[in-house]
Amino acid sequence: MEKLQIERIYWAEKEVPFFLVNENQIPRPVFESIGVLYNHIEDDASQDELLTYFSLFLKQIPQDKSLRVIDLCIRLDTAYDFDPVEALF
């Protein structure tokens, strides 16, 4: 709780909204997708690589607006013969 209070004060000083959300406040599929993304954060990707992946995501999203992030990633991994979870990268 003390750490969260420090974070709240930090963001308030920067005039950035700060909210706490728990898993019971968002739909289960959204919570699962966030968990998958959070567990695969990497800092060593090049900007060009990220833009390439971003364009792949943009092509897929309009096809199915209810598609969960994890399902989109699985679809991209399969379609482009990526290693499993490479689309999450």
PyMOL Python script that loads the backbone (N, CA, C, O; Angstrom):
from pymol import cmd

cmd.read_pdbstr("""\
ATOM      1  N   MET A   1       0.818  -1.185   0.000  1.00  0.00           N
ATOM      2  CA  MET A   1       0.000   0.000   0.000  1.00  0.00           C
ATOM      3  C   MET A   1       0.876   1.268   0.000  1.00  0.00           C
ATOM      4  O   MET A   1       0.552   2.265  -0.646  1.00  0.00           O
ATOM      5  N   GLU A   2       1.973   1.199   0.731  1.00  0.00           N
ATOM      6  CA  GLU A   2       2.870   2.359   0.794  1.00  0.00           C
ATOM      7  C   GLU A   2       3.450   2.668  -0.587  1.00  0.00           C
ATOM      8  O   GLU A   2       3.538   3.829  -0.986  1.00  0.00           O
ATOM      9  N   LYS A   3       3.841   1.626  -1.305  1.00  0.00           N
ATOM     10  CA  LYS A   3       4.387   1.807  -2.662  1.00  0.00           C
ATOM     11  C   LYS A   3       3.337   2.445  -3.580  1.00  0.00           C
ATOM     12  O   LYS A   3       3.649   3.349  -4.355  1.00  0.00           O
ATOM     13  N   LEU A   4       2.116   1.975  -3.488  1.00  0.00           N
ATOM     14  CA  LEU A   4       1.052   2.538  -4.316  1.00  0.00           C
ATOM     15  C   LEU A   4       0.787   3.993  -3.971  1.00  0.00           C
ATOM     16  O   LEU A   4       0.510   4.801  -4.858  1.00  0.00           O
ATOM     17  N   GLN A   5       0.867   4.334  -2.702  1.00  0.00           N
ATOM     18  CA  GLN A   5       0.679   5.722  -2.283  1.00  0.00           C
ATOM     19  C   GLN A   5       1.774   6.616  -2.867  1.00  0.00           C
ATOM     20  O   GLN A   5       1.506   7.731  -3.313  1.00  0.00           O
ATOM     21  N   ILE A   6       3.013   6.109  -2.859  1.00  0.00           N
ATOM     22  CA  ILE A   6       4.127   6.865  -3.447  1.00  0.00           C
ATOM     23  C   ILE A   6       3.897   7.062  -4.939  1.00  0.00           C
ATOM     24  O   ILE A   6       4.118   8.153  -5.464  1.00  0.00           O
ATOM     25  N   GLU A   7       3.452   6.008  -5.626  1.00  0.00           N
ATOM     26  CA  GLU A   7       3.181   6.112  -7.062  1.00  0.00           C
ATOM     27  C   GLU A   7       2.057   7.110  -7.335  1.00  0.00           C
ATOM     28  O   GLU A   7       2.143   7.909  -8.268  1.00  0.00           O
ATOM     29  N   ARG A   8       0.997   7.061  -6.514  1.00  0.00           N
ATOM     30  CA  ARG A   8      -0.129   7.978  -6.696  1.00  0.00           C
ATOM     31  C   ARG A   8       0.341   9.432  -6.566  1.00  0.00           C
ATOM     32  O   ARG A   8      -0.046  10.284  -7.365  1.00  0.00           O
ATOM     33  N   ILE A   9       1.170   9.711  -5.565  1.00  0.00           N
ATOM     34  CA  ILE A   9       1.697  11.062  -5.358  1.00  0.00           C
ATOM     35  C   ILE A   9       2.581  11.478  -6.537  1.00  0.00           C
ATOM     36  O   ILE A   9       2.490  12.606  -7.021  1.00  0.00           O
ATOM     37  N   TYR A  10       3.438  10.557  -6.993  1.00  0.00           N
ATOM     38  CA  TYR A  10       4.331  10.836  -8.122  1.00  0.00           C
ATOM     39  C   TYR A  10       3.529  11.265  -9.348  1.00  0.00           C
ATOM     40  O   TYR A  10       3.818  12.291  -9.964  1.00  0.00           O
ATOM     41  N   TRP A  11       2.515  10.464  -9.693  1.00  0.00           N
ATOM     42  CA  TRP A  11       1.744  10.772 -10.898  1.00  0.00           C
ATOM     43  C   TRP A  11       0.886  12.014 -10.709  1.00  0.00           C
ATOM     44  O   TRP A  11       0.661  12.755 -11.666  1.00  0.00           O
ATOM     45  N   ALA A  12       0.405  12.257  -9.503  1.00  0.00           N
ATOM     46  CA  ALA A  12      -0.375  13.466  -9.234  1.00  0.00           C
ATOM     47  C   ALA A  12       0.482  14.707  -9.452  1.00  0.00           C
ATOM     48  O   ALA A  12       0.009  15.706  -9.995  1.00  0.00           O
ATOM     49  N   GLU A  13       1.739  14.645  -9.031  1.00  0.00           N
ATOM     50  CA  GLU A  13       2.649  15.771  -9.236  1.00  0.00           C
ATOM     51  C   GLU A  13       2.899  16.033 -10.718  1.00  0.00           C
ATOM     52  O   GLU A  13       3.143  17.172 -11.115  1.00  0.00           O
ATOM     53  N   LYS A  14       2.840  15.004 -11.521  1.00  0.00           N
ATOM     54  CA  LYS A  14       3.035  15.142 -12.967  1.00  0.00           C
ATOM     55  C   LYS A  14       1.711  15.401 -13.690  1.00  0.00           C
ATOM     56  O   LYS A  14       1.674  15.492 -14.917  1.00  0.00           O
ATOM     57  N   GLU A  15       0.624  15.520 -12.917  1.00  0.00           N
ATOM     58  CA  GLU A  15      -0.717  15.750 -13.441  1.00  0.00           C
ATOM     59  C   GLU A  15      -1.155  14.656 -14.412  1.00  0.00           C
ATOM     60  O   GLU A  15      -1.783  14.926 -15.436  1.00  0.00           O
ATOM     61  N   VAL A  16      -0.808  13.417 -14.068  1.00  0.00           N
ATOM     62  CA  VAL A  16      -1.204  12.246 -14.848  1.00  0.00           C
ATOM     63  C   VAL A  16      -2.222  11.464 -14.030  1.00  0.00           C
ATOM     64  O   VAL A  16      -1.957  11.136 -12.873  1.00  0.00           O
ATOM     65  N   PRO A  17      -3.383  11.160 -14.608  1.00  0.00           N
ATOM     66  CA  PRO A  17      -4.375  10.378 -13.859  1.00  0.00           C
ATOM     67  C   PRO A  17      -3.802   9.030 -13.422  1.00  0.00           C
ATOM     68  O   PRO A  17      -3.090   8.371 -14.179  1.00  0.00           O
ATOM     69  N   PHE A  18      -4.114   8.641 -12.228  1.00  0.00           N
ATOM     70  CA  PHE A  18      -3.615   7.379 -11.675  1.00  0.00           C
ATOM     71  C   PHE A  18      -4.800   6.628 -11.091  1.00  0.00           C
ATOM     72  O   PHE A  18      -5.505   7.141 -10.222  1.00  0.00           O
ATOM     73  N   PHE A  19      -5.015   5.406 -11.574  1.00  0.00           N
ATOM     74  CA  PHE A  19      -6.143   4.601 -11.109  1.00  0.00           C
ATOM     75  C   PHE A  19      -5.653   3.212 -10.757  1.00  0.00           C
ATOM     76  O   PHE A  19      -4.717   2.691 -11.363  1.00  0.00           O
ATOM     77  N   LEU A  20      -6.291   2.632  -9.785  1.00  0.00           N
ATOM     78  CA  LEU A  20      -6.047   1.231  -9.453  1.00  0.00           C
ATOM     79  C   LEU A  20      -7.233   0.429  -9.965  1.00  0.00           C
ATOM     80  O   LEU A  20      -8.389   0.785  -9.737  1.00  0.00           O
ATOM     81  N   VAL A  21      -6.929  -0.646 -10.651  1.00  0.00           N
ATOM     82  CA  VAL A  21      -7.960  -1.512 -11.196  1.00  0.00           C
ATOM     83  C   VAL A  21      -7.595  -2.930 -10.805  1.00  0.00           C
ATOM     84  O   VAL A  21      -6.437  -3.333 -10.919  1.00  0.00           O
ATOM     85  N   ASN A  22      -8.586  -3.692 -10.341  1.00  0.00           N
ATOM     86  CA  ASN A  22      -8.296  -5.097 -10.049  1.00  0.00           C
ATOM     87  C   ASN A  22      -9.018  -5.982 -11.050  1.00  0.00           C
ATOM     88  O   ASN A  22      -9.860  -5.513 -11.816  1.00  0.00           O
ATOM     89  N   GLU A  23      -8.688  -7.239 -11.039  1.00  0.00           N
ATOM     90  CA  GLU A  23      -9.200  -8.166 -12.050  1.00  0.00           C
ATOM     91  C   GLU A  23     -10.716  -8.316 -12.024  1.00  0.00           C
ATOM     92  O   GLU A  23     -11.304  -8.754 -13.013  1.00  0.00           O
ATOM     93  N   ASN A  24     -11.355  -7.966 -10.923  1.00  0.00           N
ATOM     94  CA  ASN A  24     -12.818  -8.076 -10.833  1.00  0.00           C
ATOM     95  C   ASN A  24     -13.530  -6.902 -11.496  1.00  0.00           C
ATOM     96  O   ASN A  24     -14.749  -6.937 -11.667  1.00  0.00           O
ATOM     97  N   GLN A  25     -12.792  -5.874 -11.869  1.00  0.00           N
ATOM     98  CA  GLN A  25     -13.393  -4.679 -12.452  1.00  0.00           C
ATOM     99  C   GLN A  25     -13.361  -4.655 -13.977  1.00  0.00           C
ATOM    100  O   GLN A  25     -13.937  -3.756 -14.588  1.00  0.00           O
ATOM    101  N   ILE A  26     -12.705  -5.616 -14.593  1.00  0.00           N
ATOM    102  CA  ILE A  26     -12.637  -5.662 -16.056  1.00  0.00           C
ATOM    103  C   ILE A  26     -13.045  -7.052 -16.533  1.00  0.00           C
ATOM    104  O   ILE A  26     -12.917  -8.024 -15.788  1.00  0.00           O
ATOM    105  N   PRO A  27     -13.531  -7.155 -17.761  1.00  0.00           N
ATOM    106  CA  PRO A  27     -13.937  -8.464 -18.282  1.00  0.00           C
ATOM    107  C   PRO A  27     -12.766  -9.456 -18.275  1.00  0.00           C
ATOM    108  O   PRO A  27     -11.618  -9.080 -18.515  1.00  0.00           O
ATOM    109  N   ARG A  28     -13.070 -10.697 -18.002  1.00  0.00           N
ATOM    110  CA  ARG A  28     -12.047 -11.748 -17.897  1.00  0.00           C
ATOM    111  C   ARG A  28     -11.151 -11.827 -19.140  1.00  0.00           C
ATOM    112  O   ARG A  28      -9.932 -11.899 -18.989  1.00  0.00           O
ATOM    113  N   PRO A  29     -11.705 -11.816 -20.369  1.00  0.00           N
ATOM    114  CA  PRO A  29     -10.821 -11.881 -21.555  1.00  0.00           C
ATOM    115  C   PRO A  29      -9.831 -10.719 -21.623  1.00  0.00           C
ATOM    116  O   PRO A  29      -8.691 -10.905 -22.049  1.00  0.00           O
ATOM    117  N   VAL A  30     -10.253  -9.529 -21.209  1.00  0.00           N
ATOM    118  CA  VAL A  30      -9.361  -8.378 -21.215  1.00  0.00           C
ATOM    119  C   VAL A  30      -8.249  -8.588 -20.185  1.00  0.00           C
ATOM    120  O   VAL A  30      -7.078  -8.328 -20.460  1.00  0.00           O
ATOM    121  N   PHE A  31      -8.631  -9.060 -19.001  1.00  0.00           N
ATOM    122  CA  PHE A  31      -7.647  -9.314 -17.947  1.00  0.00           C
ATOM    123  C   PHE A  31      -6.615 -10.348 -18.402  1.00  0.00           C
ATOM    124  O   PHE A  31      -5.419 -10.180 -18.164  1.00  0.00           O
ATOM    125  N   GLU A  32      -7.074 -11.408 -19.052  1.00  0.00           N
ATOM    126  CA  GLU A  32      -6.159 -12.449 -19.543  1.00  0.00           C
ATOM    127  C   GLU A  32      -5.221 -11.901 -20.611  1.00  0.00           C
ATOM    128  O   GLU A  32      -4.033 -12.224 -20.618  1.00  0.00           O
ATOM    129  N   SER A  33      -5.744 -11.080 -21.505  1.00  0.00           N
ATOM    130  CA  SER A  33      -4.908 -10.498 -22.559  1.00  0.00           C
ATOM    131  C   SER A  33      -3.848  -9.577 -21.976  1.00  0.00           C
ATOM    132  O   SER A  33      -2.697  -9.600 -22.411  1.00  0.00           O
ATOM    133  N   ILE A  34      -4.223  -8.778 -21.007  1.00  0.00           N
ATOM    134  CA  ILE A  34      -3.250  -7.891 -20.354  1.00  0.00           C
ATOM    135  C   ILE A  34      -2.168  -8.716 -19.675  1.00  0.00           C
ATOM    136  O   ILE A  34      -0.986  -8.381 -19.755  1.00  0.00           O
ATOM    137  N   GLY A  35      -2.568  -9.793 -19.006  1.00  0.00           N
ATOM    138  CA  GLY A  35      -1.596 -10.661 -18.340  1.00  0.00           C
ATOM    139  C   GLY A  35      -0.611 -11.267 -19.312  1.00  0.00           C
ATOM    140  O   GLY A  35       0.584 -11.341 -19.028  1.00  0.00           O
ATOM    141  N   VAL A  36      -1.100 -11.696 -20.446  1.00  0.00           N
ATOM    142  CA  VAL A  36      -0.223 -12.279 -21.456  1.00  0.00           C
ATOM    143  C   VAL A  36       0.768 -11.236 -21.956  1.00  0.00           C
ATOM    144  O   VAL A  36       1.962 -11.515 -22.063  1.00  0.00           O
ATOM    145  N   LEU A  37       0.287 -10.048 -22.259  1.00  0.00           N
ATOM    146  CA  LEU A  37       1.168  -8.986 -22.746  1.00  0.00           C
ATOM    147  C   LEU A  37       2.181  -8.571 -21.681  1.00  0.00           C
ATOM    148  O   LEU A  37       3.366  -8.412 -21.975  1.00  0.00           O
ATOM    149  N   TYR A  38       1.721  -8.400 -20.464  1.00  0.00           N
ATOM    150  CA  TYR A  38       2.597  -7.951 -19.379  1.00  0.00           C
ATOM    151  C   TYR A  38       3.735  -8.936 -19.139  1.00  0.00           C
ATOM    152  O   TYR A  38       4.852  -8.531 -18.818  1.00  0.00           O
ATOM    153  N   ASN A  39       3.457 -10.207 -19.292  1.00  0.00           N
ATOM    154  CA  ASN A  39       4.473 -11.233 -19.039  1.00  0.00           C
ATOM    155  C   ASN A  39       5.470 -11.389 -20.180  1.00  0.00           C
ATOM    156  O   ASN A  39       6.429 -12.150 -20.057  1.00  0.00           O
ATOM    157  N   HIS A  40       5.259 -10.681 -21.287  1.00  0.00           N
ATOM    158  CA  HIS A  40       6.153 -10.814 -22.435  1.00  0.00           C
ATOM    159  C   HIS A  40       6.774  -9.482 -22.846  1.00  0.00           C
ATOM    160  O   HIS A  40       7.134  -9.291 -24.007  1.00  0.00           O
ATOM    161  N   ILE A  41       6.896  -8.577 -21.904  1.00  0.00           N
ATOM    162  CA  ILE A  41       7.499  -7.275 -22.198  1.00  0.00           C
ATOM    163  C   ILE A  41       9.003  -7.453 -22.401  1.00  0.00           C
ATOM    164  O   ILE A  41       9.686  -8.074 -21.587  1.00  0.00           O
ATOM    165  N   GLU A  42       9.501  -6.897 -23.502  1.00  0.00           N
ATOM    166  CA  GLU A  42      10.932  -6.929 -23.779  1.00  0.00           C
ATOM    167  C   GLU A  42      11.349  -5.547 -24.263  1.00  0.00           C
ATOM    168  O   GLU A  42      10.585  -4.855 -24.936  1.00  0.00           O
ATOM    169  N   ASP A  43      12.548  -5.162 -23.919  1.00  0.00           N
ATOM    170  CA  ASP A  43      13.016  -3.826 -24.263  1.00  0.00           C
ATOM    171  C   ASP A  43      14.003  -3.804 -25.420  1.00  0.00           C
ATOM    172  O   ASP A  43      14.434  -2.725 -25.825  1.00  0.00           O
ATOM    173  N   ASP A  44      14.374  -4.950 -25.963  1.00  0.00           N
ATOM    174  CA  ASP A  44      15.451  -4.974 -26.945  1.00  0.00           C
ATOM    175  C   ASP A  44      14.982  -5.011 -28.401  1.00  0.00           C
ATOM    176  O   ASP A  44      15.781  -5.295 -29.294  1.00  0.00           O
ATOM    177  N   ALA A  45      13.717  -4.732 -28.653  1.00  0.00           N
ATOM    178  CA  ALA A  45      13.208  -4.750 -30.023  1.00  0.00           C
ATOM    179  C   ALA A  45      13.576  -3.453 -30.736  1.00  0.00           C
ATOM    180  O   ALA A  45      13.564  -2.376 -30.140  1.00  0.00           O
ATOM    181  N   SER A  46      13.901  -3.574 -32.017  1.00  0.00           N
ATOM    182  CA  SER A  46      14.199  -2.376 -32.801  1.00  0.00           C
ATOM    183  C   SER A  46      12.894  -1.714 -33.230  1.00  0.00           C
ATOM    184  O   SER A  46      11.849  -2.362 -33.286  1.00  0.00           O
ATOM    185  N   GLN A  47      12.963  -0.448 -33.526  1.00  0.00           N
ATOM    186  CA  GLN A  47      11.786   0.304 -33.958  1.00  0.00           C
ATOM    187  C   GLN A  47      11.218  -0.276 -35.253  1.00  0.00           C
ATOM    188  O   GLN A  47       9.999  -0.365 -35.403  1.00  0.00           O
ATOM    189  N   ASP A  48      12.078  -0.670 -36.187  1.00  0.00           N
ATOM    190  CA  ASP A  48      11.625  -1.245 -37.456  1.00  0.00           C
ATOM    191  C   ASP A  48      10.880  -2.560 -37.227  1.00  0.00           C
ATOM    192  O   ASP A  48       9.845  -2.817 -37.842  1.00  0.00           O
ATOM    193  N   GLU A  49      11.427  -3.391 -36.327  1.00  0.00           N
ATOM    194  CA  GLU A  49      10.752  -4.656 -36.004  1.00  0.00           C
ATOM    195  C   GLU A  49       9.359  -4.408 -35.453  1.00  0.00           C
ATOM    196  O   GLU A  49       8.393  -5.043 -35.875  1.00  0.00           O
ATOM    197  N   LEU A  50       9.262  -3.484 -34.512  1.00  0.00           N
ATOM    198  CA  LEU A  50       7.974  -3.188 -33.900  1.00  0.00           C
ATOM    199  C   LEU A  50       6.983  -2.642 -34.921  1.00  0.00           C
ATOM    200  O   LEU A  50       5.801  -2.986 -34.876  1.00  0.00           O
ATOM    201  N   LEU A  51       7.441  -1.803 -35.833  1.00  0.00           N
ATOM    202  CA  LEU A  51       6.553  -1.264 -36.871  1.00  0.00           C
ATOM    203  C   LEU A  51       6.062  -2.360 -37.808  1.00  0.00           C
ATOM    204  O   LEU A  51       4.914  -2.335 -38.253  1.00  0.00           O
ATOM    205  N   THR A  52       6.926  -3.316 -38.104  1.00  0.00           N
ATOM    206  CA  THR A  52       6.522  -4.443 -38.946  1.00  0.00           C
ATOM    207  C   THR A  52       5.408  -5.238 -38.278  1.00  0.00           C
ATOM    208  O   THR A  52       4.392  -5.550 -38.900  1.00  0.00           O
ATOM    209  N   TYR A  53       5.613  -5.559 -37.005  1.00  0.00           N
ATOM    210  CA  TYR A  53       4.582  -6.307 -36.277  1.00  0.00           C
ATOM    211  C   TYR A  53       3.307  -5.487 -36.139  1.00  0.00           C
ATOM    212  O   TYR A  53       2.205  -6.021 -36.268  1.00  0.00           O
ATOM    213  N   PHE A  54       3.451  -4.208 -35.880  1.00  0.00           N
ATOM    214  CA  PHE A  54       2.289  -3.343 -35.738  1.00  0.00           C
ATOM    215  C   PHE A  54       1.444  -3.358 -37.009  1.00  0.00           C
ATOM    216  O   PHE A  54       0.216  -3.402 -36.937  1.00  0.00           O
ATOM    217  N   SER A  55       2.090  -3.321 -38.164  1.00  0.00           N
ATOM    218  CA  SER A  55       1.342  -3.346 -39.427  1.00  0.00           C
ATOM    219  C   SER A  55       0.605  -4.668 -39.603  1.00  0.00           C
ATOM    220  O   SER A  55      -0.493  -4.694 -40.159  1.00  0.00           O
ATOM    221  N   LEU A  56       1.200  -5.769 -39.132  1.00  0.00           N
ATOM    222  CA  LEU A  56       0.510  -7.060 -39.197  1.00  0.00           C
ATOM    223  C   LEU A  56      -0.740  -7.050 -38.323  1.00  0.00           C
ATOM    224  O   LEU A  56      -1.790  -7.548 -38.726  1.00  0.00           O
ATOM    225  N   PHE A  57      -0.622  -6.484 -37.133  1.00  0.00           N
ATOM    226  CA  PHE A  57      -1.773  -6.384 -36.251  1.00  0.00           C
ATOM    227  C   PHE A  57      -2.868  -5.528 -36.883  1.00  0.00           C
ATOM    228  O   PHE A  57      -4.044  -5.890 -36.840  1.00  0.00           O
ATOM    229  N   LEU A  58      -2.484  -4.398 -37.466  1.00  0.00           N
ATOM    230  CA  LEU A  58      -3.467  -3.498 -38.070  1.00  0.00           C
ATOM    231  C   LEU A  58      -4.243  -4.166 -39.195  1.00  0.00           C
ATOM    232  O   LEU A  58      -5.421  -3.870 -39.394  1.00  0.00           O
ATOM    233  N   LYS A  59      -3.600  -5.060 -39.930  1.00  0.00           N
ATOM    234  CA  LYS A  59      -4.288  -5.756 -41.018  1.00  0.00           C
ATOM    235  C   LYS A  59      -5.309  -6.745 -40.476  1.00  0.00           C
ATOM    236  O   LYS A  59      -6.334  -6.976 -41.117  1.00  0.00           O
ATOM    237  N   GLN A  60      -5.059  -7.328 -39.322  1.00  0.00           N
ATOM    238  CA  GLN A  60      -5.932  -8.360 -38.769  1.00  0.00           C
ATOM    239  C   GLN A  60      -7.103  -7.812 -37.962  1.00  0.00           C
ATOM    240  O   GLN A  60      -8.184  -8.400 -37.980  1.00  0.00           O
ATOM    241  N   ILE A  61      -6.917  -6.710 -37.262  1.00  0.00           N
ATOM    242  CA  ILE A  61      -7.938  -6.205 -36.343  1.00  0.00           C
ATOM    243  C   ILE A  61      -9.260  -5.881 -37.039  1.00  0.00           C
ATOM    244  O   ILE A  61     -10.305  -6.272 -36.517  1.00  0.00           O
ATOM    245  N   PRO A  62      -9.282  -5.190 -38.185  1.00  0.00           N
ATOM    246  CA  PRO A  62     -10.577  -4.884 -38.808  1.00  0.00           C
ATOM    247  C   PRO A  62     -11.371  -6.130 -39.218  1.00  0.00           C
ATOM    248  O   PRO A  62     -12.588  -6.055 -39.387  1.00  0.00           O
ATOM    249  N   GLN A  63     -10.709  -7.248 -39.375  1.00  0.00           N
ATOM    250  CA  GLN A  63     -11.397  -8.463 -39.797  1.00  0.00           C
ATOM    251  C   GLN A  63     -12.286  -9.024 -38.699  1.00  0.00           C
ATOM    252  O   GLN A  63     -13.301  -9.653 -38.999  1.00  0.00           O
ATOM    253  N   ASP A  64     -11.937  -8.816 -37.451  1.00  0.00           N
ATOM    254  CA  ASP A  64     -12.724  -9.352 -36.332  1.00  0.00           C
ATOM    255  C   ASP A  64     -12.521  -8.451 -35.126  1.00  0.00           C
ATOM    256  O   ASP A  64     -11.565  -8.631 -34.372  1.00  0.00           O
ATOM    257  N   LYS A  65     -13.408  -7.485 -34.935  1.00  0.00           N
ATOM    258  CA  LYS A  65     -13.237  -6.481 -33.877  1.00  0.00           C
ATOM    259  C   LYS A  65     -13.404  -7.059 -32.471  1.00  0.00           C
ATOM    260  O   LYS A  65     -13.006  -6.419 -31.497  1.00  0.00           O
ATOM    261  N   SER A  66     -13.979  -8.248 -32.346  1.00  0.00           N
ATOM    262  CA  SER A  66     -14.142  -8.858 -31.027  1.00  0.00           C
ATOM    263  C   SER A  66     -12.994  -9.810 -30.692  1.00  0.00           C
ATOM    264  O   SER A  66     -13.020 -10.477 -29.657  1.00  0.00           O
ATOM    265  N   LEU A  67     -12.004  -9.871 -31.550  1.00  0.00           N
ATOM    266  CA  LEU A  67     -10.872 -10.776 -31.364  1.00  0.00           C
ATOM    267  C   LEU A  67     -10.034 -10.379 -30.154  1.00  0.00           C
ATOM    268  O   LEU A  67      -9.643  -9.220 -30.015  1.00  0.00           O
ATOM    269  N   ARG A  68      -9.760 -11.348 -29.278  1.00  0.00           N
ATOM    270  CA  ARG A  68      -8.914 -11.086 -28.116  1.00  0.00           C
ATOM    271  C   ARG A  68      -7.462 -10.991 -28.569  1.00  0.00           C
ATOM    272  O   ARG A  68      -7.073 -11.598 -29.567  1.00  0.00           O
ATOM    273  N   VAL A  69      -6.665 -10.226 -27.831  1.00  0.00           N
ATOM    274  CA  VAL A  69      -5.261 -10.026 -28.183  1.00  0.00           C
ATOM    275  C   VAL A  69      -4.539 -11.359 -28.280  1.00  0.00           C
ATOM    276  O   VAL A  69      -3.795 -11.591 -29.233  1.00  0.00           O
ATOM    277  N   ILE A  70      -4.745 -12.230 -27.315  1.00  0.00           N
ATOM    278  CA  ILE A  70      -4.050 -13.518 -27.330  1.00  0.00           C
ATOM    279  C   ILE A  70      -4.442 -14.340 -28.558  1.00  0.00           C
ATOM    280  O   ILE A  70      -3.596 -15.005 -29.156  1.00  0.00           O
ATOM    281  N   ASP A  71      -5.715 -14.296 -28.933  1.00  0.00           N
ATOM    282  CA  ASP A  71      -6.156 -15.043 -30.116  1.00  0.00           C
ATOM    283  C   ASP A  71      -5.573 -14.440 -31.397  1.00  0.00           C
ATOM    284  O   ASP A  71      -5.216 -15.167 -32.325  1.00  0.00           O
ATOM    285  N   LEU A  72      -5.481 -13.118 -31.441  1.00  0.00           N
ATOM    286  CA  LEU A  72      -4.845 -12.454 -32.581  1.00  0.00           C
ATOM    287  C   LEU A  72      -3.390 -12.878 -32.694  1.00  0.00           C
ATOM    288  O   LEU A  72      -2.907 -13.160 -33.790  1.00  0.00           O
ATOM    289  N   CYS A  73      -2.696 -12.925 -31.576  1.00  0.00           N
ATOM    290  CA  CYS A  73      -1.289 -13.321 -31.588  1.00  0.00           C
ATOM    291  C   CYS A  73      -1.121 -14.762 -32.050  1.00  0.00           C
ATOM    292  O   CYS A  73      -0.211 -15.071 -32.820  1.00  0.00           O
ATOM    293  N   ILE A  74      -1.991 -15.632 -31.584  1.00  0.00           N
ATOM    294  CA  ILE A  74      -1.935 -17.035 -32.020  1.00  0.00           C
ATOM    295  C   ILE A  74      -2.176 -17.120 -33.523  1.00  0.00           C
ATOM    296  O   ILE A  74      -1.501 -17.872 -34.225  1.00  0.00           O
ATOM    297  N   ARG A  75      -3.138 -16.348 -34.009  1.00  0.00           N
ATOM    298  CA  ARG A  75      -3.447 -16.332 -35.444  1.00  0.00           C
ATOM    299  C   ARG A  75      -2.236 -15.853 -36.252  1.00  0.00           C
ATOM    300  O   ARG A  75      -1.898 -16.439 -37.281  1.00  0.00           O
ATOM    301  N   LEU A  76      -1.594 -14.794 -35.780  1.00  0.00           N
ATOM    302  CA  LEU A  76      -0.421 -14.268 -36.489  1.00  0.00           C
ATOM    303  C   LEU A  76       0.752 -15.240 -36.437  1.00  0.00           C
ATOM    304  O   LEU A  76       1.443 -15.434 -37.437  1.00  0.00           O
ATOM    305  N   ASP A  77       0.978 -15.850 -35.283  1.00  0.00           N
ATOM    306  CA  ASP A  77       2.051 -16.850 -35.169  1.00  0.00           C
ATOM    307  C   ASP A  77       1.854 -17.962 -36.186  1.00  0.00           C
ATOM    308  O   ASP A  77       2.810 -18.406 -36.823  1.00  0.00           O
ATOM    309  N   THR A  78       0.621 -18.407 -36.337  1.00  0.00           N
ATOM    310  CA  THR A  78       0.316 -19.496 -37.268  1.00  0.00           C
ATOM    311  C   THR A  78       0.425 -19.040 -38.718  1.00  0.00           C
ATOM    312  O   THR A  78       1.044 -19.715 -39.541  1.00  0.00           O
ATOM    313  N   ALA A  79      -0.176 -17.893 -39.029  1.00  0.00           N
ATOM    314  CA  ALA A  79      -0.215 -17.405 -40.408  1.00  0.00           C
ATOM    315  C   ALA A  79       1.173 -17.096 -40.961  1.00  0.00           C
ATOM    316  O   ALA A  79       1.435 -17.320 -42.142  1.00  0.00           O
ATOM    317  N   TYR A  80       2.054 -16.587 -40.119  1.00  0.00           N
ATOM    318  CA  TYR A  80       3.371 -16.171 -40.584  1.00  0.00           C
ATOM    319  C   TYR A  80       4.481 -17.130 -40.154  1.00  0.00           C
ATOM    320  O   TYR A  80       5.667 -16.822 -40.274  1.00  0.00           O
ATOM    321  N   ASP A  81       4.077 -18.291 -39.653  1.00  0.00           N
ATOM    322  CA  ASP A  81       5.016 -19.330 -39.246  1.00  0.00           C
ATOM    323  C   ASP A  81       6.050 -18.810 -38.235  1.00  0.00           C
ATOM    324  O   ASP A  81       7.234 -19.139 -38.298  1.00  0.00           O
ATOM    325  N   PHE A  82       5.550 -17.982 -37.297  1.00  0.00           N
ATOM    326  CA  PHE A  82       6.398 -17.493 -36.206  1.00  0.00           C
ATOM    327  C   PHE A  82       6.544 -18.572 -35.142  1.00  0.00           C
ATOM    328  O   PHE A  82       5.750 -19.511 -35.078  1.00  0.00           O
ATOM    329  N   ASP A  83       7.562 -18.427 -34.316  1.00  0.00           N
ATOM    330  CA  ASP A  83       7.665 -19.266 -33.125  1.00  0.00           C
ATOM    331  C   ASP A  83       6.490 -18.916 -32.223  1.00  0.00           C
ATOM    332  O   ASP A  83       5.988 -17.793 -32.268  1.00  0.00           O
ATOM    333  N   PRO A  84       6.040 -19.882 -31.391  1.00  0.00           N
ATOM    334  CA  PRO A  84       4.928 -19.576 -30.474  1.00  0.00           C
ATOM    335  C   PRO A  84       5.246 -18.338 -29.633  1.00  0.00           C
ATOM    336  O   PRO A  84       6.374 -18.163 -29.173  1.00  0.00           O
ATOM    337  N   VAL A  85       4.274 -17.512 -29.446  1.00  0.00           N
ATOM    338  CA  VAL A  85       4.279 -16.229 -28.717  1.00  0.00           C
ATOM    339  C   VAL A  85       5.189 -15.163 -29.326  1.00  0.00           C
ATOM    340  O   VAL A  85       5.418 -14.135 -28.688  1.00  0.00           O
ATOM    341  N   GLU A  86       5.712 -15.368 -30.527  1.00  0.00           N
ATOM    342  CA  GLU A  86       6.539 -14.338 -31.158  1.00  0.00           C
ATOM    343  C   GLU A  86       5.730 -13.074 -31.452  1.00  0.00           C
ATOM    344  O   GLU A  86       6.254 -11.963 -31.372  1.00  0.00           O
ATOM    345  N   ALA A  87       4.442 -13.249 -31.795  1.00  0.00           N
ATOM    346  CA  ALA A  87       3.609 -12.081 -32.055  1.00  0.00           C
ATOM    347  C   ALA A  87       3.432 -11.241 -30.796  1.00  0.00           C
ATOM    348  O   ALA A  87       3.254 -10.027 -30.887  1.00  0.00           O
ATOM    349  N   LEU A  88       3.479 -11.860 -29.637  1.00  0.00           N
ATOM    350  CA  LEU A  88       3.393 -11.099 -28.390  1.00  0.00           C
ATOM    351  C   LEU A  88       4.605 -10.222 -28.201  1.00  0.00           C
ATOM    352  O   LEU A  88       4.509  -9.130 -27.641  1.00  0.00           O
ATOM    353  N   PHE A  89       5.744 -10.693 -28.666  1.00  0.00           N
ATOM    354  CA  PHE A  89       6.981  -9.909 -28.588  1.00  0.00           C
ATOM    355  C   PHE A  89       6.767  -8.581 -29.263  1.00  0.00           C
ATOM    356  O   PHE A  89       7.682  -7.760 -29.314  1.00  0.00           O
TER     357      PHE A  89
END
""", "prot")
cmd.dss("prot")
cmd.show_as("cartoon", "prot")
cmd.util.cbc("prot")
cmd.orient("prot")
